[in-house]
């Protein structure tokens, strides 16, 4: 990742910057579409976004979405930021800017603030109530056999979830790969080593602790 926010002021900065990046990329895509001598239907439709070095795919990841929204509601600039977040959800996919949001619990009021219909894919891991199952998968999902409350707590079922897209069809039951903490720490350390080897050498600036261990990983079993 290129930036990370852990307090409301940083949330404001990151979401606004992501929105501005989306706007700028939209201008570039528009310029590309009219640069030739003829214009085709594909030139004026961004529904099939194709990333390039000039217009890359960018991802905004939000963990514990309800807490972030609550913080923004209390922030002086929060109302405008939430409007920008909704614009990103509405327009961003076609402009190479997508949002991945996660939460351990979810209320309808939270998703109403950010227009839940603009999330193309909804993923329900094991949850505790059919009410939340209905929020994620649809009001009739449990009655039709798509109930994330029924996913067993057994470790063998870690990563099992229901996925619903915006086509209106039935949810799909899937299983995501499970990565134990030891493997996550190993991946992070290898990435950190690659970053350090690529960076210019600066005398006396080596960090005191440049390695992750299991104690550094908090809530790694939560999506």
Buried (B, 14 or more C-beta within 10 A) or exposed (E): EEEEBEEBEEBBBBBBEBBEBBBEBBEBBBEEBEEEEEEEEEBEEBEEBEEEEEBEEBEBEBBBBBEBBBBBEEBEBBEBBBEBBBBBBEBBBBBBBBBEBBBBEBEEEBBEBBBBEBBEEBBBBBBEEBBBBBBBBBEEBBEEEBBBBEBEEEEEBBBBBBBBEEEEEBBEEEEEEEBEBEEBBEEBBEEBEEEEEEEEEEEEEEEEEEEBEEEEBEEBEEB
